Amino acid sequence: MDIVELYKSGFSLRQLCPIINVKCCTTVKKILLRKGVTIRGRKEQLKITIDKFRDNDKISKALKGRIRTKQHCKNISKANLKLDLPKEYFIKEYIHKNKSCREIAESLNVCTETIRNYLIKFNIKRNQLSDYDGYWKGRKNPELTARNLTNNPAKRHDVRKKKSELYKANPKLQINSKLRRNKKTNIEIEMKRILDIIGLIENKDYLFNKYLKTRNGFKFPDFRLINKKVIIECDGSYWHSDECKEMLRDQELKNIGYTIYHFNEDKINNSLIPILKKII
């Protein structure tokens, strides 16, 4: 077939290169111009290519309207293979044995689109991900895993907000590694300096931000005197705003025999040493 006839039938410049054994599209373009052929634009050629794919393939409703590649067109053409398979075969394999379309296709050496076409032909309802009980690598409960993948709350926009509100209302549900802080604030550094001046040594006379077990979980007080059941809390100007939560926390510590002292930023920065000497 002549190159001009191929080009007019819808072949692009790139498709004509291997036919006439050239590597550059410009060479094909020059040959066509010498023969008096008008070269199509890119948009016009793209429209012809898409229409050609649509004419050659029997596209299902699920794939209608999408742009297909060459490989996709080959897969669709493979799906049109005629297999003499009865409806009972798919009921046994797909419903009773609970196999996936891919597993059935691999056993028959066909593509998955062929199996989907047969399911549509026999009016067999396809399983969704939440219904699929196949093999999930590394998962002990594949049915539960599939359900969690489908109804994953982490995909929702407000999941962080809900978790934050939950932990604020129930601090004991939060894991201890997140409750415990490894850095001291400015007023805590000042309180440590005052304790050092008095003569107390950290990890010997007092503990900073170490866990203390109560009936309802673990608490992390700022400073806890080891020899005396005394807890010192440093309250900044913008922290500890939830008074109700603080009162419940203090009550839990008092129930196990601790005395709690709260000092705000002003008291810590202005002559706190005389007060601490009375406590100690």
C-alpha positions in Angstrom: 0.0 0.0 0.0 1.3 3.5 -0.9 2.5 5.8 1.8 0.0 8.5 0.7 -2.9 6.1 1.0 -1.7 5.0 4.4 -1.5 8.6 5.6 -4.9 9.5 4.3 -6.4 6.4 6.0 -5.3 7.7 9.3 -1.7 6.7 9.9 0.4 9.2 11.7 4.0 10.3 10.7 5.4 8.2 13.6 3.5 5.1 12.5 4.8 5.5 8.9 8.4 5.6 10.0 8.9 1.8 10.5 6.9 1.1 7.3 9.2 3.0 5.0 12.3 2.1 7.2 13.2 5.6 8.4 13.9 6.9 11.9 12.8 10.6 11.7 9.3 11.9 11.2 10.7 14.9 9.3 11.8 12.6 6.5 8.3 11.2 6.2 6.9 14.7 6.2 9.2 15.8 3.4 8.3 12.8 1.3 4.6 13.5 1.7 5.1 17.2 0.9 6.9 16.3 -2.4 3.9 14.2 -3.4 1.6 17.1 -2.8 -0.1 15.9 0.5 -1.3 18.4 3.1 0.1 17.6 6.5 -2.4 17.4 9.3 -2.1 19.2 12.6 -1.4 17.5 15.9 -5.0 18.0 17.3 -6.5 16.7 14.1 -4.2 13.6 14.1 -5.0 12.9 17.8 -8.7 13.0 17.0 -8.3 10.6 14.1 -6.2 8.2 16.3 -8.8 8.2 19.1 -11.7 7.6 16.7 -9.7 4.8 15.1 -9.3 3.1 18.5 -13.0 3.5 19.2 -14.0 2.0 15.9 -11.7 -1.0 16.2 -12.7 -1.9 19.7 -15.9 -3.1 21.3 -15.9 -0.9 24.3 -17.9 -1.8 27.4 -20.0 0.7 29.3 -17.5 0.9 32.1 -14.7 2.0 29.7 -16.8 4.3 27.5 -15.5 7.8 27.0 -11.9 7.0 28.1 -8.8 7.4 25.9 -7.2 4.1 25.3 -3.6 3.2 24.5 -2.4 0.5 22.1 -1.8 -1.9 24.8 -5.2 -1.3 26.2 -6.7 -2.0 22.8 -4.8 -5.3 22.6 -6.2 -6.3 26.0 -9.7 -5.5 24.9 -9.3 -7.5 21.7 -8.1 -10.5 23.8 -11.2 -10.2 25.9 -13.3 -10.9 22.9 -12.0 -14.5 22.7 -14.8 -17.0 22.5 -14.5 -19.6 25.3 -17.1 -22.4 25.5 -17.6 -22.1 29.3 -21.0 -22.7 30.9 -22.5 -20.5 33.6 -22.1 -23.3 36.2 -18.4 -23.0 35.8 -18.3 -19.4 37.0 -20.8 -20.0 39.8 -18.5 -22.8 41.1 -15.2 -20.9 40.7 -16.3 -17.3 41.4 -19.0 -17.7 43.9 -18.5 -21.0 45.7 -14.7 -21.1 45.7 -14.6 -17.3 46.0 -11.8 -16.8 43.4 -11.0 -13.4 41.9 -11.3 -12.6 38.2 -7.5 -12.5 38.0 -7.1 -16.0 39.5 -9.7 -17.5 37.1 -8.1 -15.7 34.2 -4.6 -17.1 35.0 -6.0 -20.6 35.2 -7.6 -20.2 31.8 -4.6 -18.3 30.3 -6.8 -15.3 29.3 -7.0 -11.7 30.4 -9.2 -10.5 33.3 -11.4 -8.6 30.9 -12.6 -11.9 29.4 -13.8 -13.1 32.8 -15.6 -9.8 33.5 -17.4 -10.1 30.2 -18.6 -13.6 31.0 -19.8 -12.4 34.4 -21.8 -9.7 32.7 -23.1 -12.1 30.2 -24.4 -14.6 32.8 -25.7 -11.8 35.1 -23.4 -12.7 38.0 -22.8 -9.9 40.5 -19.2 -9.0 40.8 -17.7 -9.0 44.3 -16.5 -5.7 45.7 -13.3 -5.3 47.8 -15.2 -5.5 51.0 -16.7 -8.9 50.0 -13.5 -10.4 48.7 -12.0 -13.1 50.9 -8.9 -13.9 48.8 -5.2 -14.2 49.8 -3.7 -11.1 51.4 0.0 -11.5 51.9 1.0 -11.0 55.6 -2.6 -10.6 56.8 -4.1 -13.0 59.3 -7.7 -12.0 58.6 -8.1 -11.2 54.9 -11.8 -10.5 55.1 -11.3 -7.9 57.9 -8.3 -6.4 56.0 -10.4 -5.9 52.8 -13.2 -4.3 54.8 -10.7 -1.9 56.5 -9.2 -1.0 53.2 -12.6 -0.1 51.8 -14.0 1.7 54.9 -10.7 3.4 55.9 -11.4 6.3 58.3 -8.0 7.7 57.6 -9.2 8.8 54.2 -11.7 11.2 55.8 -10.8 14.8 56.1 -11.8 15.2 59.8 -10.1 12.1 61.2 -7.3 14.1 62.9 -9.8 16.5 64.4 -11.9 13.7 65.8 -8.8 12.0 67.3 -7.6 15.3 68.8 -11.0 15.9 70.4 -11.0 12.3 71.8 -7.6 12.6 73.4 -8.4 16.0 74.9 -11.6 14.6 76.5 -9.8 11.3 77.5 -6.1 12.0 78.0 -5.5 8.5 79.5 -6.3 7.0 76.0 -3.2 8.7 74.6 -0.1 6.7 74.4 2.5 7.6 77.1 5.3 8.3 74.6 3.3 11.3 73.2 2.2 12.5 76.6 5.8 12.6 77.9 7.9 15.6 76.8 11.6 15.4 76.5 12.3 19.1 76.6 11.9 21.6 79.4 10.1 24.9 79.0 11.6 28.2 80.1 9.8 28.2 83.5 10.7 24.6 84.1 14.4 25.5 83.4 14.0 28.3 85.9 12.4 26.0 88.5 15.3 23.5 88.0 17.8 26.3 88.6 16.0 27.2 91.8 16.1 23.6 93.0 19.8 23.4 92.2 20.4 26.5 94.3 18.6 25.0 97.3 20.8 21.9 97.0 18.6 19.3 95.4 20.0 17.0 92.7 18.0 15.7 89.7 17.3 11.9 89.7 18.6 11.7 93.3 16.4 14.1 95.2 13.7 14.9 92.6 12.5 13.6 89.2 11.5 15.6 86.2 8.7 14.5 84.0 8.9 10.9 85.0 5.8 8.6 85.0 3.8 8.1 88.1 1.2 5.3 88.1 -2.3 6.0 89.4 -5.5 4.0 89.4 -6.6 5.5 86.0 -3.2 5.2 84.2 0.1 7.0 84.2 0.7 10.7 84.9 3.8 12.8 84.2 4.2 15.5 86.8 6.8 18.3 86.2 8.8 17.8 89.4 8.3 15.1 91.9 10.3 15.0 95.2 11.5 11.5 95.9 11.8 11.5 99.7 8.6 13.6 100.3 5.4 12.9 98.5 5.4 16.4 96.9 4.7 17.4 93.3 5.5 20.8 91.9 3.7 21.9 88.7 4.9 24.9 86.6 1.9 26.6 85.0 2.7 29.0 82.2 0.5 31.9 81.1 -1.0 30.1 78.2 -0.9 26.4 79.4 -3.1 24.3 81.6 -6.2 26.1 80.3 -8.5 23.1 80.9 -9.2 23.6 84.7 -11.6 20.7 84.9 -9.0 18.3 83.5 -6.3 19.6 85.8 -8.6 19.2 88.8 -9.3 15.6 87.9 -5.6 14.9 87.4 -4.7 16.5 90.8 -7.4 14.5 92.5 -6.0 11.2 91.2 -2.5 12.2 92.5 -4.0 13.2 95.9 -5.7 9.9 96.2 -2.4 8.1 96.2 -1.0 10.4 98.9 0.7 13.3 97.0 0.6 17.0 97.9 0.5 19.2 94.8 1.8 22.8 94.5 1.0 24.9 91.4 3.2 27.9 90.7 2.6 30.2 87.8 5.2 32.1 85.8 5.1 35.2 87.9 5.8 33.3 91.2 8.6 31.3 89.6 10.3 34.4 88.3 9.9 36.5 91.5 11.3 35.2 94.8 10.2 31.6 94.8 13.1 30.4 97.0 11.5 31.3 100.4 8.3 29.4 99.5 10.2 26.3 98.4 12.3 26.2 101.6 9.0 26.1 103.6 7.7 23.2 101.4 10.9 21.2 101.6 
